[in-house]
Amino acid sequence: MMSTPSVGWARRVAPVAAVLVTAAAIDLVAKAVAEAWLVEGTVRGRVPFVDLSLSFNRGISFSLFPAHDPSSLALLLAIQGTLTCLVAGWALAASGGLERLGLAAIAGGAAGNFLDRVMDGAVTDYLDLHTGGIRWFTFNLADVWISAGVVLLLLEGLPGRRGRHLNVGEPIP
């Protein structure tokens, strides 16, 4: 039985939208909780290797190219919004289930950071990674979603997986 193009499109949109919206929503709620519970500059130890420490990133990764004035913020938002939309579109066009899921997770994390920057002018970070007295970087759940998406893309590209495309929700053989 042949499916109509709209049915095939709906099968792509639904999981991508669900992952993207869920990832962004969880990220934004976690950021709101962090802002309400933590004080900027104060470190709260919770588990080995990760502390809770509120900070605000006005730039891109690792605070590079900070946007302190309205015009640089507008440019950063335009670039970030465009890239987020491109990744979401790429997720919709992906043929493999892991590829689609990975790109949707990346887009969801990027959307969470984009919306946070739109609301506050900066991205809220609160997970402080450290080992042996060395503080590596502070990040948030959006960054976790993005990293998880990259891992899924890498798994999709493994030599044993090439040529096999699963639908999201289909068990991995």
C-alpha positions as a printed Julia matrix, in Angstrom:
173×3 Matrix{Float64}:
  0.0    0.0    0.0
  1.42   3.39  -0.98
  1.31   6.24   1.46
  0.52   9.72   0.3
  3.28  12.33   0.57
  1.38  14.16   3.33
  1.29  11.0    5.48
  5.05  10.52   5.01
  5.64  14.18   5.85
  3.48  13.9    8.99
  5.53  10.88  10.08
  8.64  13.05   9.87
  7.21  16.22  11.41
  5.6   14.64  14.48
  8.72  13.03  16.01
 10.97  15.97  15.08
  8.52  18.47  16.58
  8.0   16.33  19.69
 11.74  16.01  20.38
 12.46  19.66  19.55
  9.65  21.08  21.68
 10.24  18.69  24.59
 14.0   19.34  24.68
 13.53  23.12  24.54
 10.75  23.09  27.16
 12.71  20.94  29.64
 15.75  23.15  29.11
 13.81  26.39  29.7
 12.12  25.03  32.84
 15.5   23.87  34.22
 16.98  27.32  33.51
 14.08  29.02  35.3
 14.57  26.74  38.31
 18.32  27.43  38.3
 17.72  31.19  38.17
 15.23  30.97  41.05
 17.32  28.64  43.22
 20.94  29.68  42.57
 22.83  32.89  43.15
 25.24  34.0   40.4
 28.85  33.24  41.35
 27.96  30.84  44.19
 28.89  27.19  43.74
 26.76  24.41  45.19
 28.42  20.99  45.19
 26.07  18.16  44.36
 27.82  15.25  42.68
 31.42  14.47  41.78
 32.55  16.31  38.64
 29.47  18.56  38.4
 28.47  21.47  40.66
 25.61  23.92  40.34
 26.83  27.42  39.55
 24.69  30.1   37.92
 26.25  32.15  35.12
 25.06  33.98  32.02
 26.7   33.53  28.63
 26.34  36.59  26.4
 28.36  35.04  23.58
 28.45  31.77  21.71
 30.2   28.61  22.93
 32.61  29.23  25.79
 31.48  32.9   25.85
 33.24  33.73  22.59
 32.07  36.87  20.75
 29.88  38.31  23.53
 26.92  40.45  22.52
 26.8   43.41  24.92
 24.94  45.95  22.8
 21.56  45.67  21.01
 23.02  45.48  17.49
 25.44  42.65  18.31
 22.66  40.83  20.19
 20.36  41.18  17.16
 23.09  39.8   14.88
 23.8   36.89  17.24
 20.06  36.1   17.48
 19.69  36.24  13.69
 22.58  33.82  13.19
 21.45  31.52  16.02
 17.81  31.51  14.86
 18.78  30.82  11.24
 21.07  27.94  12.19
 18.42  26.47  14.5
 15.85  26.54  11.68
 18.35  24.98   9.26
 19.07  22.1   11.64
 15.33  21.56  12.21
 14.81  21.46   8.44
 17.71  19.05   8.09
 16.04  16.84  10.72
 12.83  16.8    8.68
 14.75  15.83   5.54
 16.79  13.09   7.25
 16.12   9.58   6.0
 17.44   7.62   8.98
 15.7    7.45  12.35
 18.83   8.05  14.43
 19.88  10.89  12.15
 16.43  12.48  12.43
 16.38  12.03  16.22
 19.91  13.39  16.61
 19.23  16.46  14.5
 15.94  17.06  16.33
 17.78  16.92  19.67
 20.37  19.4   18.37
 17.6   21.69  17.11
 15.75  21.4   20.44
 18.84  22.35  22.42
 19.58  25.2   20.04
 15.96  26.39  20.3
 16.17  26.36  24.1
 19.3   28.5   24.04
 17.83  30.78  21.36
 14.62  31.39  23.33
 16.6   31.96  26.53
 18.75  34.55  24.74
 15.63  36.22  23.29
 14.08  36.5   26.78
 17.19  37.46  28.79
 19.79  38.66  26.28
 22.05  35.83  27.47
 22.02  32.05  27.87
 21.64  30.74  31.41
 24.27  28.15  32.38
 24.28  26.28  35.68
 26.03  22.89  35.38
 29.7   23.39  36.27
 31.96  20.57  35.07
 35.18  20.05  37.04
 37.84  17.46  37.87
 40.67  17.56  40.38
 40.16  21.22  41.26
 40.08  22.31  37.6
 36.86  23.93  36.42
 36.32  23.08  32.75
 33.17  24.9   31.71
 29.62  25.67  32.75
 26.73  24.52  30.57
 23.0   23.74  30.6
 20.57  21.04  29.47
 20.36  22.55  25.99
 24.05  21.79  25.63
 23.37  18.23  26.82
 20.65  17.82  24.15
 23.02  19.15  21.5
 25.79  16.79  22.62
 23.4   13.82  22.74
 22.28  14.69  19.21
 25.88  14.68  18.0
 26.39  11.25  19.61
 23.32   9.93  17.76
 24.66  11.32  14.48
 27.98   9.61  15.13
 26.2    6.33  15.89
 24.2    6.65  12.68
 27.46   7.04  10.76
 29.16   3.94  12.19
 30.26   1.55   9.44
 27.95  -1.26  10.6
 24.93   1.05  10.53
 25.36   2.57   7.08
 22.55   1.66   4.74
 20.2    0.73   7.59
 17.62   3.38   8.34
 15.23   2.99  11.23
 12.12   4.94  11.91
 12.01   6.72  15.28
 10.43   4.3   17.73
 11.5    1.23  15.76
 13.71  -1.16  17.78
 17.41  -1.29  16.91
 18.33  -4.8   15.66
